[in-house]
Amino acid sequence: MSTRTIKTVCVVLVDRANYGRMFSVMKAIQQDEDLELLTMCSGSMLLERFGHAEKVVEQDGFTVDSKVYIEIEGSLPVTMAKSIGVGVIEFSSEFQRLSPDLVLIIGDRYEALAAAVSAAYMNLPLAHIQGGEVSGSIDESARHVITKLAHLHFPSTARSSDYIIRMGENPQYVHNVGCPVGDYILTLDDHVPKDYISGLGVGGNVDIQKPYLLVIFHPVTTDVSGHRDQAQQLITALDSLAFPTIWIWPNIDAGSDQISKAIRVYRENNDSDWLHLVKNMEPEVYQKVLKNAACAVGNSSSFIRDSSFSGTPVVIVGDRQTQREHGQNVSHCQVDSHSISATIKHQLEHGRYKPEGLYGNGNASQKIVDIIKKFQPYNQKILHYPLAK
């Protein structure tokens, strides 16, 4: 066991959702006199079609110490796999240059997996937030691989903590702190300027002060054949309702181009004044828009996790979030236009739910920092046994 202490913490951000969930942790590290924050931006954080999210990081007062370009275009399974390979190479170079005492990553993205592989093979202590969760898509596998590479674990729920220990991780290094996104959400007011959203994207002018839907629909990477048809089912359901809707473009995963094409074709051939399309939102704006939505529709994990702190009604469409823990505010439906529209109507009629503490109580970030400061780094991981009773 090493006697050295953690001084520099390298936070790896690979997409817009990463940053929104890591914001409060980064602030807590930045404000701690015993720690130095290093910020590494990669993945879709650096791409124009996702709004150059790394610029938001800088606007929020953080220094971007490294930009790691790894994405191979195509939005296909092969380009995702190749991007991981490029990522291992590029992250390794930057970790060598920055020489952090600890690498901190979050979630289940393939880009984060590349960073985890690089850090582990370079004997850099690796801390992982949001491990142990169950969902759909290839993210399910990536998350658990990262868990087995990580030295320090910050799961967001009690069940996730138990699952990590069942995977053979030492309970000494597993800390159920809750999800740090709650720290951020619970500090925000509800105000978004009336005309703010109209300046972000294209389409109809959605009045943010009146009821609206928030939509995000990502591809399921383990079944890439029918994404355009699935997107069309969702579009048909929304068109039948013609309810004011803010739709954020899908992520970069395999199949996203099919979803984007379905959206573009619909918009070009229909007078859809109820629909407003947005590339990206700053974390503060996104959380307020999600919090204030009459209903969130799609398959983003943020709709399940983040909405638990506000009680926003949610409709999860399809299998991307299969078996993920959720609150009473979440309803599931199949990718069928009639099922989608009926479930949305039900949620609109129900209205807001009571917030729940499933993903914590809004104090995760300081807990993470305190644990990191006490952590004694080690390199050699050993399967912990006996496993859970």
N, C-alpha and C positions, 0 to 999 in steps of 0.2 A: 504494500500500500504506500502510495506516495505521500510525502508530507507537504508538498507544495500546495498553494492555495490558488483559487481562481481569481484572476485579475482582469483578463480580457474575454469578453463573451461575443462571439460572432453570430449574429442572428441572420439566418438565411431566409429571404423572402422570394417566393417563386411565382406568386400570382396575387391578384387584387384581394382575394379572400384571406390569404396569408396575412397581409398587412393589417387588414381590419381587425383580425384576431390577435395580432402580436403588438398592436399599437401600445396598449397599456403596459405590457411587459417591457417594451423598449423604453418607455418613459421611466419606468421604475429603475431599470438598469442605468439609464442616463443620469438619473438624479442621485444615484448611490455613490458616495464619495470613494468607496472601496473598489468599484468596478468601472471598467471602460467598455463602452459599447462600440462594436464594429458592425456595420450594416452591409450586407451583401445582397444585391438585387439580381435576379435571374429570371429565366422563363418568360412568361407573358408580361411580367412587370416592365420589360424593356421594349415591348412592341407597340407601334403606333396604333394598330387596330384595336388595342385594348386600352388606349388612352395614355400611354406612357406613364404608368402608375408610379414609376420611380420618382417622377417629378413631384408627385404629391408627398412622397416621403421627405423630400428635401424642403418642400414648402412647410411641412409640419415641424421643422427644426432639427431634423436628423441629417447627419452627414452620410452620404452613400460612399462607403469606402471601397466598394468593388462592384463592377458590373460584369456579369458572366453570361455571355451570349451562347445559348445551347440549342435553341429550338430549330428543328428542321421542318420546313413548311410542308404541308400536304394533309394534315389532320387525318392520318391513316395509322393503323396499328404499327406498320413498319417505320413510320417517321417518329412515332412515340418511342419505340425501342431504340432507334438510332440516336435520338436525342438524349436518352439515358447514357449511351456510350460516350457521346460528346461531352455530356455533363460531368462524368467521372474524370475525364481528362482535364477539362477547364476548371472545375472546382479544385482539383488537386493542385493545380498551378497557383490558384489564388490562396488556398489554405497554406501552401508553402510560403507564399509572400507575406501574408498577414500573421501567420504563426499564432493563432488564438489559443487561449488556455481551455476554452470550451466552445463547442459548436452547438447552437440551439436551433432546432427546426420544429415545425408544427405540421401535423396532418398526414396526408397520404398521397400527395402528388408524385408523379413519376420523376419530376425534377428534384423533389426533396429526397427521393430514394437515391438518386445519383449523388447528391451531396452527402447522404448518410454513408454510402459505400466508400466514397473518397475519404471522409473523416475517419471511419473505422480502420481502413487500411493504412492511414497515416498516423495511427495511434493518438488521434485527437479525441479527448473525451466528448461524448455525444449525448445531449439531452433532448428528449422528445416530448412534445406536448400533444395531447389528444390521441395517444395510443390506446389499444385495447377495444376500440369501437367496432361495431359490426355494421356493414352497409352492403351495397351492391357494387358492381363494376370491378375493374381491375384494381381500383383503389383499396378494396378489401385486402388483397394480397400484399400490395405495396406497404400498407400501414403495418401489417404484422411483420414483414421483413425488417422494416425500420426499427420496430420494437426489439427484435433479436440483435440488431446492431448497436442499439443505444445502451448507454451506461447508467442513465438517470431518466426516470419516467415521471411525467406529470399528466396522468389521465384526468379526464373531466368529470367522470361519474364513478360511483361505487362499483357498478357492474364492470366497467372498463378496467378498473383497478384489479378486480378479482380475476378477470380474463388474462391480464398481463402476468399475474402471479401464476396462474394455471399454465402459462406458456413456459414456465421454468425460470422466470426472473426473480431475483432476490427481493423479498418484500422490503428490505432495508432501503432499496433504491426506488421504490414505487410510492408516489405521494399523490393521493387524490385531493387536488387543490381546487377543482372546478375549472370551468373554461374562462380564460382571461377576457374573452369578448364581453362577458357580462360586466366586468369592471368598467368597460368603456360605455356600454349601453346605459347603465344605470346612472351615469353622470350627465347624460344628455337631456336637454329639453326637447320639446316636440316641434319647434319652429323651423320651417323651411320657407324662404321667401316665395311668394306666390308665383313669380315668373322664372324661378331658378331652373326648374326642370326643362322648360321650353328651350332654354339656351344650351342645353347639354347634347341634344340629339336632333332627330328629325321626326316628322309626323304631326299628328294632331296635337293641339294645345290642351294638355291635361291640367286641370286646375287642382293643384296639390292640396288646396284647402277644402276640397269636396271629396266624397268617396271615390276610390279608384282601386284597381287591381295592380299588383306588382308581379311580374312574370319573369322567371329564369328557367330555361329548359336546356340542360346539358345532355350530351350523348352518353349512352351506356356502352362502354368500350368493349365489353365482352360479347356484344351482339350489334355489330355495326352495319347490318344489311338494310335495316328499315327506318333509319332516322328521319328521312324526309317524309315518309308516310306518317310516322309518329308526330312529327311537327305539324303536319297537315291536320291531323285529328285535333290537336290542341288549338290550332288556328280556327278550325271550323267551329269548335265549341265557343271560343271567345267571340268570333264573328256573330254567332247566334245571339249572344248576350249584348254585344255592342256596348259594354260597360267601359268607361274610361280606363285605359290600361297603359302602364309603363312597363316596357319589355326591355330587359338588359340582355345584350348579345351573349351567346353561349361561350364557354371556355374554349381552349385550343385542342381538346381531346379529339381522338379519332371519331369522325362522324359529324363534327361541328359544322363543317362546310355544307353538309346536306341540310342541316337545320337552318343555317343562315340563308341558304338558297330558297328554301320554302318560304321564309319570312319575306325575302326580297320580292319573290314572284307574286306573293299575295299583295304586298304593298303597291307594286307597280300596276296591278290590274284591278285594284279596288279603291274606292273612295273611303278610306278607313280613317275618318277623323277622330275615332275613339282610340286610336293606337299611336303611342309615342315610343320610338326606339332610341336606346341609349347605349353607347359603348361601355362606359365606365362611370362610376361615381366615387367621390371621395368617401372614406370610411364614415365620417360624421354624417354626410348627407344620406348615404345608403342606409345607415341604421335608423335615421329619422324617417326615411321613406318606408322602410319595412315596418317600423313601429306604428306608423300612422295609416298603413294600408287597410282597406276594408277587408281584403283577403290577399294572401300571397299564393301564387299558383305555379307549379313546376316541379323541379326535382333537386334544387340546391340544398346542400346540407345546412346552409345558413337559415333556410326557412324553418328547419326543425330546431336547430340549436339556438340561434339568436332570438327566434320568436318566443321561446320559452320564458324569456325575461320580460316580455311585453304582453303576451297573450294574444298576439295577432292571429286571427283565423288563417289556417293554412290548408291547402289542397296539394298533396304530393301525388304526382302523376307518374305511374309506371314503377319500374323496379330499381332505379338507381340508388334509392335509400332503403332498400329492403332490410328489415329488422333493426334499423337504427332506433335507438331509444328516443321517445318523443313524449311530449305532454298531451293533455287532453285537447289542446287547440288544433291538433293535426289530424286530418282525415286523409285516407288513401283512396285512390281509384285507379282503374286500368286506363291504358292509352286508347280510349274510345270517346269520341266527341260527345255522345249522349251521357256517358258516365261522368265525364269531366264537367259538363255544364250543370248537370244535376247536383254534383257535389259542391260546386261553386255556389249555386243557389242556396243550398242547405247552410253553408258556412256564412253567407251574407245574411241570411235570415237569423242565424244564431247570434252573430255579432261577437264582440270581443270576449275573450276568456280571461280567467284569473291567472296572473303570472305564476310560474312554478319555479322551484329551486333545484330541478333535476340536474342542471349543469352548473350549479354553484350559486353563491350569494353575492358575487361582485367583489371578492377580495383575493382573487387567485394570483394576481401579478406580484404583489408584495410577498406572498407566500413563496412563489417561485424564486424570487430574488434571494430571500432569506435562506432557502434550502441550497441554492447554488453557492452561496458564500460559505456555507458549512461543509459542502461536498468535498471529499478527499478523492481526487482523480485516481483512476486505476485503468489499466489497459486490458488485462486478461479477463475476459468474461467466462464464467463457468455456469453450466446448467444448475440451477438451484433445485434441490430435492430434499425431502419428499415434496411432491406436487400437492396441490390443494386436496384436502380430505374429501 
